[in-house]
């Protein structure tokens, strides 16, 4: 199905000491089912310490961006380039988590001159395997069920608490995740639920979380809630690997930093041969103790790793 670029919603962050005009901006790209708000205070800190303007974007079918019947990781590339054109951004630093990381990589293949450097957060180069897609669909279905059980006129704080309790108590989800990720779990000799599942619960227990652990919700006119991402289209297009994305093609010789969670089931470091094939100047850096949602589990460490390579203007 042919797809034209869609309008992407965004928020901006400017450094308190002013933007260095000669430095390209930073674009943050979230993962599947997340939104531009998921990064919490990290974008502002990056802006302040790097002297760069920062944009956080919603991908198509997520948040406040346009929804479409077409959804896959390949169309996100054209959406991003269209956004950069509309904002007159000739070149940028790209920071993407999971699905957003795919957008970073594929954009650097398609138009390398428009990418100064990229930070790929807990995502591999290879096509997303079916077991991961099945896990995402399973999570979405649990979230749909949880949201449908929220009473109308419930406060948003209470709605988020109900969702957290529902997801944490879902034995069906836990059993499915253990089955899907049994290899990575056995490798770590762990008898606990993988951290990428529990990170929302853990982060929500923090009174002052640095990142936004809430499930993105929107309030309907009748007081009920619905998910702030197009769950039906996302599930329908994650049925097979071929629907989600094409095989990676291309080489980007600029700097790319693969920042992965050492406790993540994605096991990014095991894809090192393919990473170096497509990104000969890549660096693979483990964030110790983090699961898949690095921005929730280890926000300070993630922020510092990014800043280590975004030198402030002299």
N, C-alpha and C positions, 0 to 999 in steps of 0.2 A: 504493500500500500504506500503510495506516494505521500510524503509529509512535507509541508512547508514549515519554516521556523515559526515558533510561537513566541509570544511576548513573555519575557521572564521578569518576575517581580524581584526587587532587590532592596537592600538597605545599605547605606554607606557609613563609613567611620573615617574621620579625619584626625590626624595627630594633633594633640593640644598645642604643640609648638609650631604647627604649620607643615604643609606638604612640601617636600623637595620636588620641585617641578621636573627635574631631569630624571627622576626615578619612576619606572613603570608601576602601576597600581598592582594590588594583590586581589585576586578573586577567589573566594571560598565557595566550594561546591560540595553539597551534602550528599549523603547516601540515600538509598531507597527507603521510603516511609518517613524520612526526616524532613526538616525545613530549614530555611536560612537562619532561624532562631537557635538552632541546636548548638551553635558554637559558643553561646553565652558571651562572656567578657573577653574571650581570646582575641577576636578581631580588633577590638579597641586597643588592647595591649600591643598587638602586632603593629598597628598603625602608629601608636605613640613611640615605640622603640625603633621602628624602621624608617620613620618619616615618610611613609608611603600612604596614599589613599587606599582604603580597603572597601571592597564590595562583597556582600554576602548575597548569594542568589538562591531563588527557588527554582528547581528544575521543573520541566513540564510535568503536569499531573501531580504536582506537589505544591502545598502552601497556596500562595496568592498568584502563582503563575497560571497561564492558560492551561485548561485541561483539553485532552485530545484523545480520540480513539486509537491513535498511533502512539505506541510507547516501546522503545528499546534503547539500549545504550548507545547505538550508533547515531540516532537522530539528535541526541543531546549535543553532539559535536557541532552540528549546524546551528542549533539554538544558541550555543555559546558564542560562536563566531558572529552570528547575527546581532547578539547583544553587544559584543565588543564594537562592531561597526556602528550600531545605533548610539553608543556612548563615546564614539570617537577614541577608542582605545587601540592604538596600533600594536602594542605589545604589553604583556602582563606576566606576573608571577601567578601560577595556578596552584591552589591547594585543594585537594579533593579527597574525601573519605569514601571508600568502598565504590559505589556507583560513580561518585564524583571523581574518584581516582581514575576510573576508566576514561572519563571525559578528558581529564588532564592528559593521559597518555595518548589517546587517539587524536586529540587536537594537536599535540606536538608532532605527530606523524603527518597530519594533513597540512598544517601551516606552521612549520617550525620557526619561521621568522617572527611569529607573533607570540612566542613563548620564551620569556627570559630564562626561567627555570620552573621546575615543578616539584611539588611535594605530594607524593602518593601515599595516603594514609591507610594502611592495612588493606592493600589490594594487590593482587598478582597481575601478571601480564596475560597469562593464558585465558582462554575463554572460560567464563564462569561455569563450573561443573554442575550437573543436575542436582547433586545432593545439597548444594548451597541454595539453588533456586527453590527446592522443596522446603528448605528451612524458612526462607523468606515468606513463601506462601503460607506455611504453617503459622508463622508469627502474625501475619496479616489477618488470618482467620480468627485467631485468638483475640486480637485487638477489635475486630468487628463484633465478635460475640460480647466482649467486655463493654464496648460502647453502647450496644443495643440494650444492655441491662441497666444503664444509668437512668434513674428516675428524672422526669422533666423538672425543671426549676432547681436542680441540684447545683450547688456552687461549683466553679471550675476546680477549686482546690479539692473538694470532696470527690468530684468526678475523677481526678487524677489518682486519688488514693484508692478509689474503687477499681480502677483499671490495674493499678499495681498489685492489689490483692488478688484480683482475678487471674492475672498472668502468672503471678508467683505460685498460685494454687492449682495451676492447670497441669494435672498429671499427664494428660494426653500430649500436651506440648512437650513436657520434659521427656517423656518416653520417645517421642518422635525425634527430638534433637539428639538424644543419646544414640539412637539408631543411625541417624544421618552422619553424625560426627564421631562415630565410635572409634575410628582410627586415631584421630587427634587426641581424643580423651584417653585412650589406652596408652598412647605415647607418653602422656604426662602422668600416668598412674594416678589419676584423680577419680574420686568417687562423688564429686560435686558437679552441679550443673555448670557448664562452661560460662566463664565470666561475661561473655558478650550478651548472654540472656539476662543475667542478674544485674548488670550495670545500672539499668534504670532504677531498680529497686534500691541499690546501694546509694546511688547519687541522690535519690529523692529523700533519703534519710539524712543527708547532709543539710544542715540549716542554711548554709550559704554556699550552694554549689557554684563552681566557676563556670560550668557548662549547663545547658538546659536539658534536663533529663525527661521533661514532660513529653507525653505522646501528643503530637499536634492535633488539636481539636478545633472545630468551629461550632458556634452556637447557632441553632436554627431558630426561626421565628416563633415556634411553639415552645421554646425553652429546652428542647432536647438537644443532644449533641450528635455530631457525625465526625468521622475522620477527616483530617485536612489533607488527605491525599486520595487519589482516585483508585481505591482499592480494587474495584472490579477490573479495570483495565490493566492494572499492574499484575494481578493474579492471572488474568487471561493470557498475558504476554510472557509469563514465566513458565509456561508449560514445557518448553523445550529449550535447550541451549541455543539452538539455531535461531529461535525467535528473538532472543535477548540481544545477541551481539554476533558480529562476524569474527572470523579468526584475525588475530593481530597481524598487521602488515606495516612495515616501515621501520625506519631507524631515526632516532633523535640523538644528536651528539651533544646537546647542551646538558647542563647539570640537572639531574633528577635524583631526589632523595626518597627512598622507599622506607617509610617509618611504620614499622609493624609492631603489633602487640605480641609479646613472647608467649602469652597464654591464649592467643586467638586461634580458633579452629581453621582459619584461613592459611596458616603456616606459610607465610609469604616467603620466608628465607629459603624454602625448598624449591622455589621457582627461580632461583638465582641464575641458572644457566640461560633461561629464556629472558630474564631481565637484562643481563649483560649483552645478549644477542641484539636486543632492540634498543638498549640504552647503554652504549659502551662506556659512558662516563658516570654511570649510576653509582650511588652509595646506598647500601642496605643497612639500616640502623634499627636495632631492636629497642623497643620501649619496655623495659623489664617490668613484669607483673601485670601488664595491660592485656585486656581482652580485645575483641574486635572494635568496640567503641572507644578508641583511644582518647578522644576528646572528652569523654566522660570519666574514664578510669584514671587517666594520668594527664590531666590538662596542663599542669605546670611543666611536666617533662616534654610534652608535645610542643608547647609554646617555646620552650627554650631551644629545642632542636631546630625549630623553624628559624628562630632569631639568630642562631649560630651561623646561619648561611645567608641571612638578610642583613647585610652590614648597613648600619646607619650612615646617612650622608655626612661626609667629613666637612 
